[in-house]
Amino acid sequence: MGAVDAARSTNRTADDIVVEERRSGQDPSADGGTGLPVPDWARIFHAAPAPFLLLTPDLVIVSANEARLTATATTLEDTVGRHLFDAFPLNPDDPAADGIANLGASLALARDTGRPVTMAIQKYDIPMPDGTYEERFWAPRNVPITDDEGRVVLLLHRSDDVTDYITARDEAQQEAARGQDRVEQVESDLYARTRELEQSNRELRTSVEREQRTARALAGLATTVSALAAAESVPELLELLFAHGREALHADTAAVALRAPGGGDLRLTRDGGTGPRTGVLPAGSPLPMAVAAAGRRVLTADALGTGTADLLPGVRAWAALPLRAGGRLLGSWTVGWADPRPMDDDDVRVLEAYAAQCAQAVDRVTRLAEERRRASATRSLAESLQRSLLTDPPQPDHLGIAVRYRPAAQEAQVGGDWYDAFVSRDGATTLVVGDVTGHDRTAAAGMAQLRNLLRGIAHAVDGGPAEVLGALDRAVHDLQIPTLATAVLARVEQDPAQAADGERSLRWSNAGHPPPVLVPAAGSPLLLDRPRNLLLGVDPDARRTEHVLSLHPGDTLVLYTDGLVERRDSDLDEGLDRLVTAVTELAGESVETLADELLLRLAPEGDDDVALLVLRVVPQDG
């Protein structure tokens, strides 16, 4: 009776098989005269970090190592000698479970062909000691173990628990719209796991040449994936793909054919080592690149043997694979060799992995380009709207006014900042600086509505800033304008008595906005940080207050939006301190120079929109 038969009849473990071999005259400890330490294969089997299960050809469990027992919450006593699917039945609560059918077919294929079989990721729930089932996902590989005559006597089943990966992948896909960082990290984990699996597979294969070729290709895949992550445009992506992909696959030529958004001909980019060349390829062309772009894989190990050598002159072997992402066909990825090339299963899997990464990268940069195009259009529209509304200020007698608006540097950051200055019916100069929440076209449209509405109310209502802002708040509520905003509304007034001395009164109300800054002609700058009222758009009945102080000739008032003082690396108080310091140093400059220098010093990077209004009381003649 052989070792395998003994295992079948007595339910012995892998350790027992080693003992049986010794009794039958097979000495597993013989060193062949090399003098090297002899591996204890049973100990190695049990200590291996990967989960292994040893089966008879009839799928009776012979043994399992510690990693397998831990992963499945089982013991040798509970499983050895039992049929695989008796020990691990399907979850009765999952009618769609197909793990037994898939695994049984794969094991039978490995047994009948005598070749290792790698399965796709499988869902196979595991029965727990308390009678419940725990959802698990596995990456299985089945390897036949043959005797000296080439007969399959055992099946080695490795199944890595990839449940955490599947969970992370699903979560990453849900977050993909917010960025690609998490997806790339999850994919990086998959590649690392793939390399680990291939390393274990290579130890079980007999073809050293195939092992080395696969190892080089997978290592190149990891390098390629890392390089592609940095690409931000299709030309940059293709240049990196050709440089890394051709080297890793030892290919003589490579090509990517991409479908146009509206269909029609393909845009073909080829690289034979002298740099990418771009052209147009008819969609119905018989060339492998066009066939694969239509969705059909083309693998040619030797074109001379298939009569297709004329399709790609100078190329004897090629592989053309479709590029798919999110169920959409993007085009094809083709590599070619000047000499015949084996197209083993491992080689094809590596090529498909390259195609998958290329497709994901093309999809990513294409979406990025579209997002940039839309953001640019949004920004252009919003900026045009804003600039059409932000008109030049009036220049009343003995008042100097300078205004500035600078949009954010980022294309997607379109804001609702605005300024306004106009002379009211009673001769007072009205000043406004406001900021609608948000950074999109909605914010810009809301800004336009509030700006025009505020102008009309200020012109019609014979009242102070608090009364005007209250009326604006009620109008926003009654007209159902869905927006929130902060604003400072100020009036510069002068009665006859003040006119004799060149003085004026500043009357203002603050709706949740950063405080104005007053720079007296003599003295230190002051933050007009009076108690602020609720921002606009929250409560139409909110009580609003206003404040009054005197303006003397030479005094300067600065109104601004938060983009001037807020930074990501500091808080608002620090920003206000920087503003006070700047206006102190620039107090002697003209209002135009003061406005320019404040933008330059306080918001050089342009992370946010900034609206700025500077008013100065000019001394009267005589």
C-alpha positions in Angstrom: 0.0 0.0 0.0 1.5 3.4 -1.0 1.6 6.5 1.1 -1.5 8.0 -0.6 -3.5 4.9 -0.2 -2.5 4.8 3.5 -3.7 8.3 3.9 -7.0 7.5 2.3 -7.7 4.4 4.4 -6.4 5.5 7.8 -7.0 9.3 7.6 -3.4 9.9 8.3 -1.9 13.4 8.2 1.1 14.6 6.2 3.4 13.6 9.2 2.0 10.0 8.9 2.8 9.9 5.2 6.4 10.7 5.9 6.5 7.9 8.5 4.9 5.5 6.0 7.5 6.4 3.4 10.3 5.6 5.8 8.7 2.2 6.5 8.4 1.4 2.8 12.1 2.1 2.3 11.8 5.7 1.1 14.1 7.8 3.2 12.9 11.4 3.1 16.0 12.5 5.0 18.5 11.3 2.5 20.7 14.2 1.5 22.0 12.8 -1.8 25.5 13.1 -0.5 25.4 16.9 -0.6 26.1 17.4 3.1 23.4 20.1 3.2 20.7 20.1 5.9 17.8 18.0 4.8 14.4 19.8 4.8 11.7 18.4 7.1 8.9 18.8 4.6 6.2 18.0 7.1 7.4 20.7 9.5 7.7 23.1 6.6 4.2 22.3 5.5 2.7 23.0 8.9 4.8 26.1 9.5 4.2 27.7 6.1 2.5 31.1 6.5 0.2 30.5 3.6 -2.9 28.3 4.2 -2.5 24.8 2.6 -4.8 21.9 2.5 -3.7 18.4 1.3 -6.3 16.3 -0.5 -6.6 12.9 -2.2 -7.7 12.9 -5.8 -11.1 12.1 -4.5 -11.1 15.3 -2.4 -10.7 13.6 0.9 -8.8 15.8 3.4 -5.4 14.4 4.2 -4.0 17.2 6.2 -4.0 21.0 6.8 -1.3 23.3 8.0 -1.7 25.7 10.9 -2.4 28.7 8.7 -5.3 26.9 7.1 -6.7 25.7 10.4 -6.5 29.3 11.8 -8.1 30.8 8.7 -11.1 28.4 8.8 -11.5 28.0 12.6 -11.1 24.2 12.3 -8.9 21.4 13.7 -7.3 18.4 12.2 -9.6 16.1 14.2 -12.7 17.8 12.7 -11.5 17.7 9.1 -8.9 14.9 8.3 -10.6 11.9 6.6 -13.7 13.9 5.6 -14.6 14.9 2.1 -13.7 18.5 1.4 -17.3 19.6 0.8 -18.6 17.7 3.8 -16.1 19.5 6.0 -16.8 22.8 4.3 -20.4 22.9 3.1 -22.1 25.8 1.4 -23.9 28.4 3.4 -27.5 27.3 3.3 -28.6 30.9 3.7 -26.9 32.0 0.5 -28.9 30.5 -2.5 -26.4 32.1 -5.0 -23.4 30.4 -3.5 -21.4 28.6 -6.1 -18.1 27.9 -4.3 -18.5 24.1 -4.4 -19.1 24.0 -8.1 -16.3 26.3 -8.9 -13.7 24.7 -6.6 -14.8 21.2 -7.5 -14.3 21.9 -11.2 -10.9 23.5 -10.6 -9.6 20.6 -8.5 -10.9 18.1 -11.1 -9.1 20.1 -13.8 -5.8 20.1 -11.8 -6.2 16.4 -11.2 -7.1 15.4 -14.7 -4.6 17.6 -16.5 -1.7 17.3 -14.0 -1.2 21.0 -14.2 -1.6 23.8 -11.6 -4.9 25.8 -11.8 -5.3 29.3 -10.5 -8.9 30.3 -9.8 -10.4 33.7 -9.8 -11.4 35.2 -6.4 -14.1 33.1 -4.9 -16.8 33.8 -2.3 -16.9 30.7 0.0 -18.5 31.2 3.5 -16.9 29.3 6.4 -18.9 27.4 9.0 -18.0 28.6 12.5 -18.0 26.5 15.7 -21.3 28.2 16.9 -23.1 26.9 13.7 -23.1 30.3 11.9 -21.4 31.1 8.6 -18.9 33.8 8.2 -18.6 35.5 4.8 -15.2 35.0 3.3 -13.5 35.6 -0.1 -10.5 33.5 -1.2 -7.8 33.5 -3.9 -7.4 29.7 -4.6 -4.7 27.8 -6.5 -4.7 24.0 -6.9 -1.5 22.1 -7.6 -1.4 18.3 -8.5 1.3 16.3 -6.7 2.5 13.3 -8.9 4.5 10.2 -8.1 7.5 9.0 -10.0 5.4 7.7 -12.8 3.6 11.0 -13.2 0.3 9.9 -11.7 -1.6 12.4 -9.6 -1.6 11.1 -6.0 -2.4 14.2 -4.0 -3.8 17.7 -4.6 -2.3 20.7 -2.8 -4.9 23.4 -2.3 -3.8 26.9 -1.3 -6.5 29.5 -0.6 -5.5 32.9 0.6 -8.1 34.8 2.6 -8.6 38.0 0.7 -11.8 39.1 2.5 -10.1 42.3 3.9 -8.9 43.1 0.4 -12.4 42.7 -1.1 -14.0 44.8 1.6 -11.4 47.5 1.2 -11.7 47.4 -2.6 -15.5 47.9 -2.4 -15.1 50.8 0.0 -12.5 52.3 -2.3 -14.7 52.1 -5.3 -17.4 54.0 -3.4 -14.9 56.7 -2.6 -13.4 56.9 -6.1 -15.2 60.1 -7.0 -13.5 61.8 -4.2 -10.1 60.8 -5.3 -7.9 57.9 -6.4 -5.5 57.6 -3.5 -7.4 54.9 -1.6 -8.1 52.9 -4.8 -4.4 53.0 -5.7 -3.5 51.8 -2.2 -5.9 48.9 -2.4 -4.7 48.0 -5.8 -1.1 48.2 -4.6 -2.0 45.6 -1.9 -3.5 43.4 -4.6 -0.3 43.5 -6.6 1.8 42.8 -3.6 -0.5 39.8 -2.8 -0.2 38.7 -6.5 3.6 38.8 -6.4 3.6 36.8 -3.2 1.2 34.2 -4.7 3.3 34.0 -7.9 6.5 33.5 -5.7 4.8 30.5 -4.0 3.6 29.2 -7.4 7.1 29.4 -8.8 8.4 27.1 -6.0 5.9 24.5 -7.1 6.5 24.7 -10.9 9.0 22.6 -12.7 9.8 25.0 -15.5 12.6 27.4 -14.3 12.4 29.3 -17.5 8.7 30.0 -17.1 9.2 31.0 -13.4 11.9 33.5 -14.3 9.9 35.1 -17.1 6.8 35.5 -15.0 8.8 36.9 -12.1 10.4 39.5 -14.4 7.1 40.5 -15.9 5.3 40.8 -12.5 8.2 42.9 -11.1 7.9 45.1 -14.2 4.1 45.3 -13.7 4.7 46.7 -10.2 7.1 49.3 -11.5 4.8 50.2 -14.4 1.8 50.6 -12.0 3.8 52.9 -9.8 4.9 54.9 -12.8 1.4 55.2 -14.3 0.0 56.6 -11.0 2.0 59.8 -11.7 0.6 60.4 -15.2 -1.9 63.3 -15.5 -2.5 63.2 -19.3 -3.0 60.5 -22.0 0.3 61.3 -23.8 2.3 61.2 -20.6 0.5 58.0 -19.6 1.4 56.3 -22.9 5.0 57.4 -22.8 5.4 55.8 -19.3 3.5 52.7 -20.3 5.7 52.1 -23.4 8.9 52.8 -21.5 8.1 50.5 -18.6 5.9 47.9 -20.3 8.2 47.1 -23.3 11.2 46.7 -20.9 9.3 44.5 -18.5 7.9 42.2 -21.2 11.0 42.3 -23.3 8.8 43.4 -26.2 10.1 44.9 -29.4 7.1 47.1 -30.0 3.9 48.2 -28.3 0.8 50.1 -29.3 -2.3 51.5 -27.7 -5.5 52.2 -29.7 -8.1 54.4 -28.1 -11.7 54.8 -29.1 -12.9 58.4 -29.7 -15.7 59.5 -27.3 -18.2 59.6 -30.2 -17.0 56.4 -31.8 -15.5 56.1 -35.3 -11.8 55.6 -36.1 -9.2 54.8 -33.4 -6.4 56.9 -32.3 -3.3 54.7 -32.5 -0.1 55.4 -30.7 2.9 53.0 -31.4 6.4 52.8 -30.0 9.1 50.6 -31.5 11.9 52.0 -29.4 12.3 55.3 -31.3 9.6 57.2 -29.5 5.7 57.2 -29.7 4.1 57.8 -33.1 0.4 58.7 -33.4 -2.0 58.1 -36.2 -5.5 57.1 -37.1 -6.6 53.4 -37.4 -9.9 52.6 -39.0 -12.2 50.8 -36.6 -12.9 48.0 -39.1 -9.2 47.3 -39.8 -8.0 43.6 -39.6 -5.0 44.7 -37.6 -4.9 43.1 -34.1 -5.1 46.5 -32.5 -8.5 47.2 -34.1 -9.8 43.7 -33.5 -8.9 43.9 -29.8 -10.4 47.4 -29.6 -13.7 45.9 -30.8 -13.6 43.6 -27.7 -11.9 40.4 -28.9 -8.5 39.2 -27.6 -5.9 38.3 -30.2 -2.9 36.1 -29.2 -0.4 35.0 -31.8 2.6 33.0 -30.7 4.2 32.7 -34.2 2.7 34.6 -37.1 4.5 32.4 -39.7 2.6 29.4 -38.5 -0.8 31.1 -38.7 -0.4 32.9 -42.1 -0.8 36.3 -40.5 2.8 37.6 -40.8 1.8 40.3 -43.2 -0.4 42.0 -40.7 2.5 43.4 -38.7 5.7 43.4 -40.7 8.8 42.6 -38.6 6.8 41.2 -35.8 6.5 37.4 -35.3 4.4 37.2 -32.1 1.9 39.6 -30.6 -0.8 39.9 -28.0 -3.6 42.4 -28.4 -6.1 42.8 -25.5 -9.2 45.0 -25.0 -9.0 47.8 -22.6 -12.1 47.9 -20.4 -13.0 50.0 -17.4 -16.3 50.2 -15.6 -17.9 48.0 -18.2 -16.8 50.4 -21.0 -14.6 49.5 -23.9 -11.8 52.1 -24.2 -9.6 50.6 -26.9 -6.8 48.0 -27.0 -3.2 47.3 -25.7 -0.9 45.5 -28.0 2.7 44.2 -27.5 4.8 42.5 -30.1 8.1 40.5 -30.4 10.4 40.0 -33.3 10.8 36.3 -32.5 8.2 33.6 -31.6 6.9 33.9 -28.1 5.2 31.3 -25.8 1.7 32.2 -24.8 1.3 30.2 -21.7 -1.5 30.8 -19.2 0.9 32.7 -16.9 2.1 34.9 -19.8 -1.5 35.7 -20.8 -2.5 36.5 -17.2 0.5 38.9 -16.9 -0.5 40.6 -20.2 -4.1 40.9 -19.0 -2.9 42.5 -15.8 -1.0 45.0 -17.9 -4.1 45.7 -19.9 -6.2 46.1 -16.8 -3.8 48.6 -15.3 -3.5 50.5 -18.6 -7.3 50.6 -18.9 -7.7 52.0 -15.3 -5.0 54.5 -15.9 -6.5 55.7 -19.2 -9.9 55.9 -17.6 -8.4 57.9 -14.7 -6.6 60.5 -16.8 -9.5 60.8 -19.3 -11.8 61.6 -16.4 -9.3 64.0 -15.0 -9.1 65.8 -18.3 -12.9 66.0 -18.5 -13.1 67.3 -14.9 -10.5 70.0 -15.7 -12.4 71.0 -18.9 -15.7 71.3 -17.0 -14.0 73.1 -14.1 -12.4 75.5 -16.5 -15.7 76.2 -18.2 -17.4 76.7 -14.9 -14.6 79.0 -13.7 -14.7 81.0 -16.9 -18.5 81.4 -16.7 -18.5 82.4 -13.1 -15.5 84.8 -13.4 -17.2 86.5 -16.4 -20.4 86.8 -14.3 -18.5 88.2 -11.4 -16.4 90.6 -13.3 -19.5 91.9 -15.2 -21.1 92.7 -11.8 -18.0 94.1 -10.0 -17.9 97.5 -11.6 -15.6 100.4 -11.0 -16.4 102.3 -7.8 -17.6 105.9 -7.7 -15.2 108.6 -6.7 -17.2 111.0 -4.4 -15.6 114.4 -3.4 -12.9 114.0 -0.9 -13.2 110.1 -0.8 -10.7 107.8 -2.5 -11.9 104.3 -3.3 -9.9 101.3 -4.7 -11.4 97.9 -5.3 -9.9 94.5 -6.2 -11.3 91.1 -7.1 -8.9 88.1 -7.6 -10.3 84.7 -8.3 -8.8 81.6 -6.7 -5.8 80.0 -8.6 -7.5 76.5 -8.6 -9.8 76.0 -11.6 -12.5 74.3 -9.5 -12.6 77.0 -6.9 -15.1 79.5 -8.2 -16.4 81.7 -5.4 -19.2 84.1 -4.5 -17.1 87.0 -3.2 -18.1 90.5 -4.2 -17.7 94.2 -3.5 -19.9 97.1 -4.3 -19.8 100.9 -3.8 -22.4 103.4 -4.9 -23.8 106.8 -3.9 -27.3 106.7 -2.3 -30.1 109.1 -3.0 -29.2 111.1 0.1 -25.6 111.6 -1.0 -24.1 109.0 1.4 -21.6 106.6 0.0 -22.6 103.0 0.5 -19.9 100.3 0.7 -20.5 96.5 0.6 -18.2 93.5 0.8 -19.8 90.0 0.9 -19.1 86.3 0.5 -21.7 83.7 -0.6 -20.9 80.2 0.7 -19.6 77.6 -1.7 -17.2 77.5 -4.7 -19.2 76.8 -7.8 -21.6 78.3 -10.3 -24.3 78.3 -7.7 -22.3 80.5 -5.4 -21.5 82.9 -8.3 -25.2 83.0 -9.2 -26.2 83.6 -5.6 -23.7 86.4 -5.4 -25.3 88.1 -8.4 -28.7 87.8 -6.9 -27.7 89.2 -3.5 -25.6 92.0 -5.0 -28.4 93.3 -7.2 -31.1 92.8 -4.6 -29.0 94.6 -2.0 -28.5 97.5 -4.4 -32.2 97.8 -5.0 -33.1 97.7 -1.3 -30.5 100.2 -0.3 -31.8 102.6 -2.9 -35.4 102.1 -1.9 -35.2 101.9 1.9 -34.6 105.1 3.7 -32.7 103.5 6.6 -29.4 102.6 8.0 -27.2 99.5 7.3 -29.0 97.3 9.9 -32.4 98.0 8.4 -31.1 97.4 4.8 -29.6 94.0 5.8 -32.7 93.0 7.6 -34.8 93.8 4.6 -32.4 91.8 2.4 -32.6 88.9 4.8 -36.4 88.9 4.6 -36.3 89.2 0.8 -34.0 86.2 0.6 -36.5 84.2 2.6 -39.6 85.4 0.8 -38.1 85.0 -2.7 -36.8 81.5 -1.7 -33.2 82.2 -2.7 -31.3 79.1 -1.4 -28.1 80.7 -0.3 -26.1 81.7 2.8 -23.8 84.7 2.8 -21.7 87.0 5.1 -21.5 90.7 4.4 -20.5 94.1 5.8 -22.7 97.0 4.7 -21.4 100.5 5.5 -22.5 104.1 4.8 -20.1 107.0 4.8 -22.3 110.1 5.8 -21.6 113.8 6.3 -23.9 116.4 7.8 -23.3 120.2 7.4 -21.5 120.5 10.7 -19.1 117.7 9.8 -18.5 119.2 6.3 -17.0 122.3 7.8 -14.2 120.2 9.4 -13.9 117.6 6.7 -15.2 114.9 9.0 -17.6 112.1 8.2 -19.5 109.3 10.1 -19.0 105.6 9.3 -22.2 103.6 10.0 -22.0 99.9 9.5 -23.7 96.5 10.2 -21.9 93.2 10.1 -23.7 89.9 9.1 -21.1 87.3 10.2 -18.3 88.8 8.1 -14.6 89.3 9.1 -14.3 92.7 10.8 -13.3 95.9 8.8 -10.0 97.6 9.6 -9.7 101.3 10.3 -6.3 102.9 9.8 -6.5 106.4 11.5 -4.4 109.2 10.0 -2.8 109.4 13.5 -2.6 106.3 15.6 -2.6 102.5 15.3 -5.0 100.5 13.1 -8.1 99.2 14.7 -10.1 96.0 14.0 -13.8 97.1 14.1 -14.6 93.8 15.8 -18.0 94.7 17.2 -20.4 91.9 18.0 -21.4 90.4 14.6 -24.9 89.5 13.7 -26.1 86.2 12.1 -25.1 85.7 8.5 -27.7 86.2 5.8 -30.1 83.5 4.8 -30.5 81.8 8.2 -33.3 83.7 10.0 -35.3 86.4 8.3 -36.4 87.8 11.7 -32.9 88.0 13.2 -32.2 91.2 15.0 -29.5 93.3 13.4 -27.5 96.1 14.9 -25.3 98.9 13.5 -22.3 100.8 14.8 -21.1 104.4 14.3 -17.7 106.1 14.5 -16.2 109.3 13.2 -13.9 109.4 10.1 -11.3 112.1 10.0 -9.3 113.4 7.0 -6.5 110.8 6.2 -8.4 107.9 7.8 -8.4 104.7 5.8 -11.1 101.9 5.9 -10.4 98.4 4.6 -13.2 95.9 3.8 -12.3 92.4 2.6 -13.4 88.8 2.3 -11.9 85.9 4.2 -9.6 84.8 1.4 -7.3 87.7 2.4 -6.7 86.5 5.9 -7.4 82.8 6.0 -4.6 80.2 5.4 -4.6 76.4 5.8 -1.6 76.5 8.1 -2.9 79.1 10.5 -6.0 80.3 12.3 -8.1 83.4 11.6 -6.6 85.4 14.5 -3.1 85.0 13.0 -4.5 86.2 9.7 -6.0 89.3 11.2 -2.7 90.0 13.0 -0.9 89.8 9.6 -3.5 92.2 8.1 -3.1 94.8 10.9 0.7 94.6 10.5 0.5 95.1 6.8 -1.8 98.1 6.9 0.4 99.6 9.5 3.5 99.3 7.2 1.5 100.5 4.2 -0.4 103.4 5.8 1.3 106.1 3.8 0.6 104.5 0.4 -2.2 105.5 -2.0 -5.4 103.4 -1.9 -4.5 101.8 -5.2 -1.0 100.8 -4.0 -2.4 99.7 -0.6 -4.9 97.4 -2.3 -2.3 95.8 -4.6 0.2 95.3 -1.8 -2.3 93.7 0.6 -3.1 91.1 -2.1 0.6 90.5 -2.8 1.6 90.2 0.9 -1.3 88.4 2.5 -2.6 86.1 -0.3 0.3 85.4 -2.7 -0.8 81.9 -3.6 -4.4 82.6 -4.4 -5.9 79.6 -2.7 -9.3 81.4 -2.3 -11.2 84.2 -4.0 -10.6 87.7 -2.5 -12.7 90.8 -2.8 -11.1 93.9 -1.3 -12.3 97.5 -0.9 -10.1 100.4 0.4 -11.6 103.8 1.2 -9.7 106.9 2.3 -11.0 110.3 3.5 -9.1 112.8 1.5 -8.4 116.2 3.2 -10.4 119.0 1.8 -8.7 121.9 -0.1 -8.0 125.0 1.9 
